[in-house]
Amino acid sequence: MADGGRIAASDPSEFVRVLREGSWFDSECTDGEYMVNFSGRYRELHGVTVRTDAPEHFMDDLKKYGYITG
């Protein structure tokens, strides 16, 4: 990940769950709520919109915008 952290996940849904569980802001949300909240914060910081309609699209956009590396 861009911050140097690592997440091991077998699929996009697990990636979202693990990311949410480690969140300082939204660990108690559902995965869907987490994606929406994360996308809003990411848009404010970086000026791009991360799709939240499916974990696959969420993960694809995070790769596209450089949040997920490797």
CHARMM internal coordinates of N, CA and C (Angstrom, degrees):
IC EDIT
DIST 1 N 1 CA 1.4432
DIST 1 CA 1 C 1.5212
ANGL 1 N 1 CA 1 C 108.86
DIST 1 C 2 N 1.3021
ANGL 1 CA 1 C 2 N 116.49
DIHE 1 N 1 CA 1 C 2 N 162.11
DIST 2 N 2 CA 1.4545
ANGL 1 C 2 N 2 CA 121.75
DIHE 1 CA 1 C 2 N 2 CA -175.08
DIST 2 CA 2 C 1.5259
ANGL 2 N 2 CA 2 C 112.52
DIHE 1 C 2 N 2 CA 2 C -59.24
DIST 2 C 3 N 1.3290
ANGL 2 CA 2 C 3 N 117.36
DIHE 2 N 2 CA 2 C 3 N -31.85
DIST 3 N 3 CA 1.4674
ANGL 2 C 3 N 3 CA 120.29
DIHE 2 CA 2 C 3 N 3 CA -178.84
DIST 3 CA 3 C 1.5222
ANGL 3 N 3 CA 3 C 112.95
DIHE 2 C 3 N 3 CA 3 C -85.96
DIST 3 C 4 N 1.3329
ANGL 3 CA 3 C 4 N 116.71
DIHE 3 N 3 CA 3 C 4 N 4.31
DIST 4 N 4 CA 1.4544
ANGL 3 C 4 N 4 CA 121.09
DIHE 3 CA 3 C 4 N 4 CA 179.98
DIST 4 CA 4 C 1.5106
ANGL 4 N 4 CA 4 C 113.88
DIHE 3 C 4 N 4 CA 4 C 90.81
DIST 4 C 5 N 1.3297
ANGL 4 CA 4 C 5 N 117.56
DIHE 4 N 4 CA 4 C 5 N -8.37
DIST 5 N 5 CA 1.4579
ANGL 4 C 5 N 5 CA 121.14
DIHE 4 CA 4 C 5 N 5 CA 178.55
DIST 5 CA 5 C 1.5163
ANGL 5 N 5 CA 5 C 111.27
DIHE 4 C 5 N 5 CA 5 C -73.25
DIST 5 C 6 N 1.3142
ANGL 5 CA 5 C 6 N 115.15
DIHE 5 N 5 CA 5 C 6 N 164.50
DIST 6 N 6 CA 1.4643
ANGL 5 C 6 N 6 CA 120.80
DIHE 5 CA 5 C 6 N 6 CA 179.29
DIST 6 CA 6 C 1.5160
ANGL 6 N 6 CA 6 C 109.52
DIHE 5 C 6 N 6 CA 6 C -130.45
DIST 6 C 7 N 1.3281
ANGL 6 CA 6 C 7 N 114.44
DIHE 6 N 6 CA 6 C 7 N 141.05
DIST 7 N 7 CA 1.4597
ANGL 6 C 7 N 7 CA 121.17
DIHE 6 CA 6 C 7 N 7 CA 174.30
DIST 7 CA 7 C 1.5158
ANGL 7 N 7 CA 7 C 107.13
DIHE 6 C 7 N 7 CA 7 C -130.76
DIST 7 C 8 N 1.3249
ANGL 7 CA 7 C 8 N 115.71
DIHE 7 N 7 CA 7 C 8 N 127.89
DIST 8 N 8 CA 1.4644
ANGL 7 C 8 N 8 CA 120.77
DIHE 7 CA 7 C 8 N 8 CA 175.70
DIST 8 CA 8 C 1.5214
ANGL 8 N 8 CA 8 C 107.39
DIHE 7 C 8 N 8 CA 8 C -101.36
DIST 8 C 9 N 1.3391
ANGL 8 CA 8 C 9 N 115.73
DIHE 8 N 8 CA 8 C 9 N 120.98
DIST 9 N 9 CA 1.4643
ANGL 8 C 9 N 9 CA 120.69
DIHE 8 CA 8 C 9 N 9 CA -179.69
DIST 9 CA 9 C 1.5172
ANGL 9 N 9 CA 9 C 108.93
DIHE 8 C 9 N 9 CA 9 C -146.04
DIST 9 C 10 N 1.3253
ANGL 9 CA 9 C 10 N 115.75
DIHE 9 N 9 CA 9 C 10 N 145.29
DIST 10 N 10 CA 1.4604
ANGL 9 C 10 N 10 CA 120.25
DIHE 9 CA 9 C 10 N 10 CA -177.96
DIST 10 CA 10 C 1.5229
ANGL 10 N 10 CA 10 C 112.70
DIHE 9 C 10 N 10 CA 10 C -86.61
DIST 10 C 11 N 1.3369
ANGL 10 CA 10 C 11 N 117.36
DIHE 10 N 10 CA 10 C 11 N -16.56
DIST 11 N 11 CA 1.4639
ANGL 10 C 11 N 11 CA 120.52
DIHE 10 CA 10 C 11 N 11 CA 179.05
DIST 11 CA 11 C 1.5284
ANGL 11 N 11 CA 11 C 109.19
DIHE 10 C 11 N 11 CA 11 C -159.93
DIST 11 C 12 N 1.3367
ANGL 11 CA 11 C 12 N 117.78
DIHE 11 N 11 CA 11 C 12 N 169.20
DIST 12 N 12 CA 1.4649
ANGL 11 C 12 N 12 CA 120.30
DIHE 11 CA 11 C 12 N 12 CA -177.36
DIST 12 CA 12 C 1.5269
ANGL 12 N 12 CA 12 C 114.32
DIHE 11 C 12 N 12 CA 12 C -58.59
DIST 12 C 13 N 1.3193
ANGL 12 CA 12 C 13 N 118.36
DIHE 12 N 12 CA 12 C 13 N -36.54
DIST 13 N 13 CA 1.4708
ANGL 12 C 13 N 13 CA 120.03
DIHE 12 CA 12 C 13 N 13 CA 179.16
DIST 13 CA 13 C 1.5203
ANGL 13 N 13 CA 13 C 111.28
DIHE 12 C 13 N 13 CA 13 C -63.66
DIST 13 C 14 N 1.3154
ANGL 13 CA 13 C 14 N 116.14
DIHE 13 N 13 CA 13 C 14 N -42.31
DIST 14 N 14 CA 1.4660
ANGL 13 C 14 N 14 CA 119.38
DIHE 13 CA 13 C 14 N 14 CA 177.66
DIST 14 CA 14 C 1.5231
ANGL 14 N 14 CA 14 C 110.45
DIHE 13 C 14 N 14 CA 14 C -66.68
DIST 14 C 15 N 1.3320
ANGL 14 CA 14 C 15 N 117.64
DIHE 14 N 14 CA 14 C 15 N -37.61
DIST 15 N 15 CA 1.4573
ANGL 14 C 15 N 15 CA 121.32
DIHE 14 CA 14 C 15 N 15 CA 177.34
DIST 15 CA 15 C 1.5313
ANGL 15 N 15 CA 15 C 110.34
DIHE 14 C 15 N 15 CA 15 C -57.59
DIST 15 C 16 N 1.3374
ANGL 15 CA 15 C 16 N 116.76
DIHE 15 N 15 CA 15 C 16 N -48.21
DIST 16 N 16 CA 1.4672
ANGL 15 C 16 N 16 CA 120.83
DIHE 15 CA 15 C 16 N 16 CA -179.98
DIST 16 CA 16 C 1.5250
ANGL 16 N 16 CA 16 C 110.26
DIHE 15 C 16 N 16 CA 16 C -61.83
DIST 16 C 17 N 1.3254
ANGL 16 CA 16 C 17 N 117.48
DIHE 16 N 16 CA 16 C 17 N -44.18
DIST 17 N 17 CA 1.4642
ANGL 16 C 17 N 17 CA 121.14
DIHE 16 CA 16 C 17 N 17 CA -179.39
DIST 17 CA 17 C 1.5226
ANGL 17 N 17 CA 17 C 111.05
DIHE 16 C 17 N 17 CA 17 C -60.50
DIST 17 C 18 N 1.3343
ANGL 17 CA 17 C 18 N 117.13
DIHE 17 N 17 CA 17 C 18 N -46.98
DIST 18 N 18 CA 1.4653
ANGL 17 C 18 N 18 CA 121.06
DIHE 17 CA 17 C 18 N 18 CA -178.39
DIST 18 CA 18 C 1.5308
ANGL 18 N 18 CA 18 C 110.35
DIHE 17 C 18 N 18 CA 18 C -66.37
DIST 18 C 19 N 1.3267
ANGL 18 CA 18 C 19 N 116.86
DIHE 18 N 18 CA 18 C 19 N -40.95
DIST 19 N 19 CA 1.4603
ANGL 18 C 19 N 19 CA 120.59
DIHE 18 CA 18 C 19 N 19 CA 177.75
DIST 19 CA 19 C 1.5308
ANGL 19 N 19 CA 19 C 110.23
DIHE 18 C 19 N 19 CA 19 C -61.73
DIST 19 C 20 N 1.3421
ANGL 19 CA 19 C 20 N 116.90
DIHE 19 N 19 CA 19 C 20 N -44.58
DIST 20 N 20 CA 1.4728
ANGL 19 C 20 N 20 CA 121.90
DIHE 19 CA 19 C 20 N 20 CA 179.22
DIST 20 CA 20 C 1.5239
ANGL 20 N 20 CA 20 C 111.07
DIHE 19 C 20 N 20 CA 20 C -62.64
DIST 20 C 21 N 1.3259
ANGL 20 CA 20 C 21 N 116.98
DIHE 20 N 20 CA 20 C 21 N -45.19
DIST 21 N 21 CA 1.4661
ANGL 20 C 21 N 21 CA 120.35
DIHE 20 CA 20 C 21 N 21 CA -178.03
DIST 21 CA 21 C 1.5196
ANGL 21 N 21 CA 21 C 112.29
DIHE 20 C 21 N 21 CA 21 C -61.77
DIST 21 C 22 N 1.3234
ANGL 21 CA 21 C 22 N 117.14
DIHE 21 N 21 CA 21 C 22 N -27.38
DIST 22 N 22 CA 1.4594
ANGL 21 C 22 N 22 CA 121.09
DIHE 21 CA 21 C 22 N 22 CA 178.69
DIST 22 CA 22 C 1.5208
ANGL 22 N 22 CA 22 C 113.90
DIHE 21 C 22 N 22 CA 22 C -92.14
DIST 22 C 23 N 1.3203
ANGL 22 CA 22 C 23 N 116.97
DIHE 22 N 22 CA 22 C 23 N 2.14
DIST 23 N 23 CA 1.4596
ANGL 22 C 23 N 23 CA 121.54
DIHE 22 CA 22 C 23 N 23 CA -175.74
DIST 23 CA 23 C 1.5236
ANGL 23 N 23 CA 23 C 111.93
DIHE 22 C 23 N 23 CA 23 C -74.83
DIST 23 C 24 N 1.3116
ANGL 23 CA 23 C 24 N 116.22
DIHE 23 N 23 CA 23 C 24 N 138.80
DIST 24 N 24 CA 1.4590
ANGL 23 C 24 N 24 CA 121.56
DIHE 23 CA 23 C 24 N 24 CA 173.99
DIST 24 CA 24 C 1.5182
ANGL 24 N 24 CA 24 C 110.25
DIHE 23 C 24 N 24 CA 24 C -76.84
DIST 24 C 25 N 1.3372
ANGL 24 CA 24 C 25 N 116.73
DIHE 24 N 24 CA 24 C 25 N -25.96
DIST 25 N 25 CA 1.4605
ANGL 24 C 25 N 25 CA 121.39
DIHE 24 CA 24 C 25 N 25 CA -172.95
DIST 25 CA 25 C 1.5230
ANGL 25 N 25 CA 25 C 113.52
DIHE 24 C 25 N 25 CA 25 C -96.19
DIST 25 C 26 N 1.3198
ANGL 25 CA 25 C 26 N 117.22
DIHE 25 N 25 CA 25 C 26 N -40.71
DIST 26 N 26 CA 1.4608
ANGL 25 C 26 N 26 CA 120.68
DIHE 25 CA 25 C 26 N 26 CA -164.87
DIST 26 CA 26 C 1.5219
ANGL 26 N 26 CA 26 C 114.77
DIHE 25 C 26 N 26 CA 26 C -129.96
DIST 26 C 27 N 1.3080
ANGL 26 CA 26 C 27 N 118.91
DIHE 26 N 26 CA 26 C 27 N 29.79
DIST 27 N 27 CA 1.4642
ANGL 26 C 27 N 27 CA 119.60
DIHE 26 CA 26 C 27 N 27 CA -175.94
DIST 27 CA 27 C 1.5257
ANGL 27 N 27 CA 27 C 112.70
DIHE 26 C 27 N 27 CA 27 C -66.03
DIST 27 C 28 N 1.3243
ANGL 27 CA 27 C 28 N 118.14
DIHE 27 N 27 CA 27 C 28 N -21.44
DIST 28 N 28 CA 1.4643
ANGL 27 C 28 N 28 CA 121.27
DIHE 27 CA 27 C 28 N 28 CA -178.43
DIST 28 CA 28 C 1.5300
ANGL 28 N 28 CA 28 C 113.19
DIHE 27 C 28 N 28 CA 28 C -93.40
DIST 28 C 29 N 1.3213
ANGL 28 CA 28 C 29 N 118.07
DIHE 28 N 28 CA 28 C 29 N -2.86
DIST 29 N 29 CA 1.4677
ANGL 28 C 29 N 29 CA 122.46
DIHE 28 CA 28 C 29 N 29 CA 179.57
DIST 29 CA 29 C 1.5268
ANGL 29 N 29 CA 29 C 110.58
DIHE 28 C 29 N 29 CA 29 C -77.35
DIST 29 C 30 N 1.3267
ANGL 29 CA 29 C 30 N 115.03
DIHE 29 N 29 CA 29 C 30 N 170.08
DIST 30 N 30 CA 1.4671
ANGL 29 C 30 N 30 CA 119.50
DIHE 29 CA 29 C 30 N 30 CA 167.23
DIST 30 CA 30 C 1.5241
ANGL 30 N 30 CA 30 C 107.44
DIHE 29 C 30 N 30 CA 30 C -75.28
DIST 30 C 31 N 1.3109
ANGL 30 CA 30 C 31 N 116.65
DIHE 30 N 30 CA 30 C 31 N 166.18
DIST 31 N 31 CA 1.4641
ANGL 30 C 31 N 31 CA 119.93
DIHE 30 CA 30 C 31 N 31 CA 177.46
DIST 31 CA 31 C 1.5292
ANGL 31 N 31 CA 31 C 110.85
DIHE 30 C 31 N 31 CA 31 C -61.04
DIST 31 C 32 N 1.3332
ANGL 31 CA 31 C 32 N 117.00
DIHE 31 N 31 CA 31 C 32 N -39.86
DIST 32 N 32 CA 1.4624
ANGL 31 C 32 N 32 CA 120.69
DIHE 31 CA 31 C 32 N 32 CA 178.88
DIST 32 CA 32 C 1.5191
ANGL 32 N 32 CA 32 C 112.36
DIHE 31 C 32 N 32 CA 32 C -63.35
DIST 32 C 33 N 1.3264
ANGL 32 CA 32 C 33 N 116.54
DIHE 32 N 32 CA 32 C 33 N -44.82
DIST 33 N 33 CA 1.4670
ANGL 32 C 33 N 33 CA 120.82
DIHE 32 CA 32 C 33 N 33 CA 177.22
DIST 33 CA 33 C 1.5210
ANGL 33 N 33 CA 33 C 110.27
DIHE 32 C 33 N 33 CA 33 C -62.70
DIST 33 C 34 N 1.3215
ANGL 33 CA 33 C 34 N 116.29
DIHE 33 N 33 CA 33 C 34 N -39.74
DIST 34 N 34 CA 1.4576
ANGL 33 C 34 N 34 CA 120.26
DIHE 33 CA 33 C 34 N 34 CA 179.54
DIST 34 CA 34 C 1.5273
ANGL 34 N 34 CA 34 C 110.80
DIHE 33 C 34 N 34 CA 34 C -60.75
DIST 34 C 35 N 1.3343
ANGL 34 CA 34 C 35 N 116.87
DIHE 34 N 34 CA 34 C 35 N -46.53
DIST 35 N 35 CA 1.4690
ANGL 34 C 35 N 35 CA 119.84
DIHE 34 CA 34 C 35 N 35 CA -179.29
DIST 35 CA 35 C 1.5277
ANGL 35 N 35 CA 35 C 110.73
DIHE 34 C 35 N 35 CA 35 C -59.80
DIST 35 C 36 N 1.3318
ANGL 35 CA 35 C 36 N 117.76
DIHE 35 N 35 CA 35 C 36 N -43.10
DIST 36 N 36 CA 1.4655
ANGL 35 C 36 N 36 CA 121.59
DIHE 35 CA 35 C 36 N 36 CA 179.76
DIST 36 CA 36 C 1.5271
ANGL 36 N 36 CA 36 C 110.34
DIHE 35 C 36 N 36 CA 36 C -63.72
DIST 36 C 37 N 1.3187
ANGL 36 CA 36 C 37 N 117.47
DIHE 36 N 36 CA 36 C 37 N -46.64
DIST 37 N 37 CA 1.4669
ANGL 36 C 37 N 37 CA 121.40
DIHE 36 CA 36 C 37 N 37 CA -179.60
DIST 37 CA 37 C 1.5225
ANGL 37 N 37 CA 37 C 111.34
DIHE 36 C 37 N 37 CA 37 C -64.23
DIST 37 C 38 N 1.3325
ANGL 37 CA 37 C 38 N 116.70
DIHE 37 N 37 CA 37 C 38 N -44.29
DIST 38 N 38 CA 1.4609
ANGL 37 C 38 N 38 CA 121.15
DIHE 37 CA 37 C 38 N 38 CA 179.19
DIST 38 CA 38 C 1.5229
ANGL 38 N 38 CA 38 C 109.88
DIHE 37 C 38 N 38 CA 38 C -61.94
DIST 38 C 39 N 1.3332
ANGL 38 CA 38 C 39 N 116.31
DIHE 38 N 38 CA 38 C 39 N -45.33
DIST 39 N 39 CA 1.4577
ANGL 38 C 39 N 39 CA 120.87
DIHE 38 CA 38 C 39 N 39 CA -179.41
DIST 39 CA 39 C 1.5266
ANGL 39 N 39 CA 39 C 111.02
DIHE 38 C 39 N 39 CA 39 C -58.95
DIST 39 C 40 N 1.3236
ANGL 39 CA 39 C 40 N 116.96
DIHE 39 N 39 CA 39 C 40 N -41.32
DIST 40 N 40 CA 1.4617
ANGL 39 C 40 N 40 CA 120.49
DIHE 39 CA 39 C 40 N 40 CA 178.10
DIST 40 CA 40 C 1.5166
ANGL 40 N 40 CA 40 C 112.50
DIHE 39 C 40 N 40 CA 40 C -62.48
DIST 40 C 41 N 1.3234
ANGL 40 CA 40 C 41 N 116.42
DIHE 40 N 40 CA 40 C 41 N -45.05
DIST 41 N 41 CA 1.4719
ANGL 40 C 41 N 41 CA 120.02
DIHE 40 CA 40 C 41 N 41 CA 178.05
DIST 41 CA 41 C 1.5222
ANGL 41 N 41 CA 41 C 110.74
DIHE 40 C 41 N 41 CA 41 C -64.62
DIST 41 C 42 N 1.3350
ANGL 41 CA 41 C 42 N 116.77
DIHE 41 N 41 CA 41 C 42 N -41.43
DIST 42 N 42 CA 1.4639
ANGL 41 C 42 N 42 CA 120.96
DIHE 41 CA 41 C 42 N 42 CA -178.63
DIST 42 CA 42 C 1.5286
ANGL 42 N 42 CA 42 C 110.29
DIHE 41 C 42 N 42 CA 42 C -64.96
DIST 42 C 43 N 1.3328
ANGL 42 CA 42 C 43 N 117.18
DIHE 42 N 42 CA 42 C 43 N -39.79
DIST 43 N 43 CA 1.4690
ANGL 42 C 43 N 43 CA 121.57
DIHE 42 CA 42 C 43 N 43 CA 178.33
DIST 43 CA 43 C 1.5295
ANGL 43 N 43 CA 43 C 110.19
DIHE 42 C 43 N 43 CA 43 C -62.86
DIST 43 C 44 N 1.3384
ANGL 43 CA 43 C 44 N 117.21
DIHE 43 N 43 CA 43 C 44 N -42.68
DIST 44 N 44 CA 1.4656
ANGL 43 C 44 N 44 CA 120.55
DIHE 43 CA 43 C 44 N 44 CA 178.87
DIST 44 CA 44 C 1.5217
ANGL 44 N 44 CA 44 C 111.68
DIHE 43 C 44 N 44 CA 44 C -62.16
DIST 44 C 45 N 1.3153
ANGL 44 CA 44 C 45 N 116.60
DIHE 44 N 44 CA 44 C 45 N -40.19
DIST 45 N 45 CA 1.4636
ANGL 44 C 45 N 45 CA 120.91
DIHE 44 CA 44 C 45 N 45 CA -177.00
DIST 45 CA 45 C 1.5234
ANGL 45 N 45 CA 45 C 113.74
DIHE 44 C 45 N 45 CA 45 C -79.98
DIST 45 C 46 N 1.3405
ANGL 45 CA 45 C 46 N 117.06
DIHE 45 N 45 CA 45 C 46 N -36.60
DIST 46 N 46 CA 1.4650
ANGL 45 C 46 N 46 CA 120.41
DIHE 45 CA 45 C 46 N 46 CA -169.77
DIST 46 CA 46 C 1.5228
ANGL 46 N 46 CA 46 C 114.68
DIHE 45 C 46 N 46 CA 46 C -119.78
DIST 46 C 47 N 1.3265
ANGL 46 CA 46 C 47 N 117.87
DIHE 46 N 46 CA 46 C 47 N -7.50
DIST 47 N 47 CA 1.4536
ANGL 46 C 47 N 47 CA 120.89
DIHE 46 CA 46 C 47 N 47 CA 176.66
DIST 47 CA 47 C 1.5162
ANGL 47 N 47 CA 47 C 115.60
DIHE 46 C 47 N 47 CA 47 C 73.09
DIST 47 C 48 N 1.3199
ANGL 47 CA 47 C 48 N 117.41
DIHE 47 N 47 CA 47 C 48 N 19.69
DIST 48 N 48 CA 1.4658
ANGL 47 C 48 N 48 CA 121.55
DIHE 47 CA 47 C 48 N 48 CA 178.22
DIST 48 CA 48 C 1.5238
ANGL 48 N 48 CA 48 C 108.83
DIHE 47 C 48 N 48 CA 48 C -127.40
DIST 48 C 49 N 1.3233
ANGL 48 CA 48 C 49 N 115.45
DIHE 48 N 48 CA 48 C 49 N 155.38
DIST 49 N 49 CA 1.4568
ANGL 48 C 49 N 49 CA 120.66
DIHE 48 CA 48 C 49 N 49 CA -178.67
DIST 49 CA 49 C 1.5185
ANGL 49 N 49 CA 49 C 110.40
DIHE 48 C 49 N 49 CA 49 C -104.84
DIST 49 C 50 N 1.3139
ANGL 49 CA 49 C 50 N 115.93
DIHE 49 N 49 CA 49 C 50 N 124.77
DIST 50 N 50 CA 1.4603
ANGL 49 C 50 N 50 CA 123.10
DIHE 49 CA 49 C 50 N 50 CA 175.24
DIST 50 CA 50 C 1.5251
ANGL 50 N 50 CA 50 C 106.95
DIHE 49 C 50 N 50 CA 50 C -94.77
DIST 50 C 51 N 1.3247
ANGL 50 CA 50 C 51 N 116.33
DIHE 50 N 50 CA 50 C 51 N 124.42
DIST 51 N 51 CA 1.4694
ANGL 50 C 51 N 51 CA 120.32
DIHE 50 CA 50 C 51 N 51 CA -179.58
DIST 51 CA 51 C 1.5261
ANGL 51 N 51 CA 51 C 110.59
DIHE 50 C 51 N 51 CA 51 C -65.09
DIST 51 C 52 N 1.3268
ANGL 51 CA 51 C 52 N 115.23
DIHE 51 N 51 CA 51 C 52 N 145.40
DIST 52 N 52 CA 1.4618
ANGL 51 C 52 N 52 CA 120.98
DIHE 51 CA 51 C 52 N 52 CA -176.76
DIST 52 CA 52 C 1.5217
ANGL 52 N 52 CA 52 C 112.70
DIHE 51 C 52 N 52 CA 52 C -125.92
DIST 52 C 53 N 1.3241
ANGL 52 CA 52 C 53 N 117.61
DIHE 52 N 52 CA 52 C 53 N 11.43
DIST 53 N 53 CA 1.4647
ANGL 52 C 53 N 53 CA 120.81
DIHE 52 CA 52 C 53 N 53 CA -176.65
DIST 53 CA 53 C 1.5157
ANGL 53 N 53 CA 53 C 113.39
DIHE 52 C 53 N 53 CA 53 C -77.29
DIST 53 C 54 N 1.3359
ANGL 53 CA 53 C 54 N 117.47
DIHE 53 N 53 CA 53 C 54 N -19.29
DIST 54 N 54 CA 1.4668
ANGL 53 C 54 N 54 CA 121.80
DIHE 53 CA 53 C 54 N 54 CA 179.57
DIST 54 CA 54 C 1.5220
ANGL 54 N 54 CA 54 C 108.91
DIHE 53 C 54 N 54 CA 54 C -158.34
DIST 54 C 55 N 1.3357
ANGL 54 CA 54 C 55 N 117.85
DIHE 54 N 54 CA 54 C 55 N 144.37
DIST 55 N 55 CA 1.4651
ANGL 54 C 55 N 55 CA 120.01
DIHE 54 CA 54 C 55 N 55 CA 178.06
DIST 55 CA 55 C 1.5317
ANGL 55 N 55 CA 55 C 112.63
DIHE 54 C 55 N 55 CA 55 C -54.86
DIST 55 C 56 N 1.3355
ANGL 55 CA 55 C 56 N 117.21
DIHE 55 N 55 CA 55 C 56 N -34.69
DIST 56 N 56 CA 1.4660
ANGL 55 C 56 N 56 CA 120.55
DIHE 55 CA 55 C 56 N 56 CA -179.97
DIST 56 CA 56 C 1.5268
ANGL 56 N 56 CA 56 C 110.91
DIHE 55 C 56 N 56 CA 56 C -63.84
DIST 56 C 57 N 1.3306
ANGL 56 CA 56 C 57 N 117.12
DIHE 56 N 56 CA 56 C 57 N -43.69
DIST 57 N 57 CA 1.4633
ANGL 56 C 57 N 57 CA 120.88
DIHE 56 CA 56 C 57 N 57 CA 179.44
DIST 57 CA 57 C 1.5248
ANGL 57 N 57 CA 57 C 110.84
DIHE 56 C 57 N 57 CA 57 C -68.82
DIST 57 C 58 N 1.3239
ANGL 57 CA 57 C 58 N 116.62
DIHE 57 N 57 CA 57 C 58 N -40.06
DIST 58 N 58 CA 1.4628
ANGL 57 C 58 N 58 CA 122.20
DIHE 57 CA 57 C 58 N 58 CA 177.55
DIST 58 CA 58 C 1.5296
ANGL 58 N 58 CA 58 C 109.74
DIHE 57 C 58 N 58 CA 58 C -57.37
DIST 58 C 59 N 1.3190
ANGL 58 CA 58 C 59 N 115.95
DIHE 58 N 58 CA 58 C 59 N -49.73
DIST 59 N 59 CA 1.4592
ANGL 58 C 59 N 59 CA 121.05
DIHE 58 CA 58 C 59 N 59 CA -178.98
DIST 59 CA 59 C 1.5316
ANGL 59 N 59 CA 59 C 111.00
DIHE 58 C 59 N 59 CA 59 C -66.68
DIST 59 C 60 N 1.3263
ANGL 59 CA 59 C 60 N 117.89
DIHE 59 N 59 CA 59 C 60 N -41.88
DIST 60 N 60 CA 1.4710
ANGL 59 C 60 N 60 CA 121.18
DIHE 59 CA 59 C 60 N 60 CA 177.62
DIST 60 CA 60 C 1.5229
ANGL 60 N 60 CA 60 C 110.94
DIHE 59 C 60 N 60 CA 60 C -57.91
DIST 60 C 61 N 1.3332
ANGL 60 CA 60 C 61 N 116.95
DIHE 60 N 60 CA 60 C 61 N -44.08
DIST 61 N 61 CA 1.4615
ANGL 60 C 61 N 61 CA 120.00
DIHE 60 CA 60 C 61 N 61 CA -179.55
DIST 61 CA 61 C 1.5237
ANGL 61 N 61 CA 61 C 111.75
DIHE 60 C 61 N 61 CA 61 C -68.38
DIST 61 C 62 N 1.3212
ANGL 61 CA 61 C 62 N 117.68
DIHE 61 N 61 CA 61 C 62 N -37.42
DIST 62 N 62 CA 1.4674
ANGL 61 C 62 N 62 CA 119.37
DIHE 61 CA 61 C 62 N 62 CA 177.33
DIST 62 CA 62 C 1.5238
ANGL 62 N 62 CA 62 C 110.95
DIHE 61 C 62 N 62 CA 62 C -64.28
DIST 62 C 63 N 1.3196
ANGL 62 CA 62 C 63 N 117.26
DIHE 62 N 62 CA 62 C 63 N -33.84
DIST 63 N 63 CA 1.4708
ANGL 62 C 63 N 63 CA 120.70
DIHE 62 CA 62 C 63 N 63 CA 173.70
DIST 63 CA 63 C 1.5238
ANGL 63 N 63 CA 63 C 109.91
DIHE 62 C 63 N 63 CA 63 C -67.70
DIST 63 C 64 N 1.3237
ANGL 63 CA 63 C 64 N 116.05
DIHE 63 N 63 CA 63 C 64 N -47.76
DIST 64 N 64 CA 1.4680
ANGL 63 C 64 N 64 CA 122.67
DIHE 63 CA 63 C 64 N 64 CA -177.87
DIST 64 CA 64 C 1.5258
ANGL 64 N 64 CA 64 C 111.35
DIHE 63 C 64 N 64 CA 64 C -56.87
DIST 64 C 65 N 1.3295
ANGL 64 CA 64 C 65 N 116.99
DIHE 64 N 64 CA 64 C 65 N -40.19
DIST 65 N 65 CA 1.4596
ANGL 64 C 65 N 65 CA 121.17
DIHE 64 CA 64 C 65 N 65 CA -176.23
DIST 65 CA 65 C 1.5288
ANGL 65 N 65 CA 65 C 113.70
DIHE 64 C 65 N 65 CA 65 C -93.41
DIST 65 C 66 N 1.3346
ANGL 65 CA 65 C 66 N 117.20
DIHE 65 N 65 CA 65 C 66 N 5.99
DIST 66 N 66 CA 1.4561
ANGL 65 C 66 N 66 CA 120.89
DIHE 65 CA 65 C 66 N 66 CA 172.13
DIST 66 CA 66 C 1.5133
ANGL 66 N 66 CA 66 C 116.47
DIHE 65 C 66 N 66 CA 66 C 87.17
DIST 66 C 67 N 1.3383
ANGL 66 CA 66 C 67 N 117.99
DIHE 66 N 66 CA 66 C 67 N 5.57
DIST 67 N 67 CA 1.4654
ANGL 66 C 67 N 67 CA 119.34
DIHE 66 CA 66 C 67 N 67 CA 177.30
DIST 67 CA 67 C 1.5190
ANGL 67 N 67 CA 67 C 110.46
DIHE 66 C 67 N 67 CA 67 C -71.39
DIST 67 C 68 N 1.3343
ANGL 67 CA 67 C 68 N 116.08
DIHE 67 N 67 CA 67 C 68 N -38.67
DIST 68 N 68 CA 1.4655
ANGL 67 C 68 N 68 CA 122.00
DIHE 67 CA 67 C 68 N 68 CA 175.13
DIST 68 CA 68 C 1.5178
ANGL 68 N 68 CA 68 C 107.10
DIHE 67 C 68 N 68 CA 68 C -102.04
DIST 68 C 69 N 1.3091
ANGL 68 CA 68 C 69 N 115.87
DIHE 68 N 68 CA 68 C 69 N 126.06
DIST 69 N 69 CA 1.4625
ANGL 68 C 69 N 69 CA 120.90
DIHE 68 CA 68 C 69 N 69 CA 178.42
DIST 69 CA 69 C 1.5190
ANGL 69 N 69 CA 69 C 109.29
DIHE 68 C 69 N 69 CA 69 C -121.45
DIST 69 C 70 N 1.3083
ANGL 69 CA 69 C 70 N 114.81
DIHE 69 N 69 CA 69 C 70 N 160.33
DIST 70 N 70 CA 1.4631
ANGL 69 C 70 N 70 CA 119.75
DIHE 69 CA 69 C 70 N 70 CA 176.08
DIST 70 CA 70 C 1.4925
ANGL 70 N 70 CA 70 C 115.25
DIHE 69 C 70 N 70 CA 70 C 87.87
END
COOR INIT
IC SEED 1 N 1 CA 1 C
IC BUILD
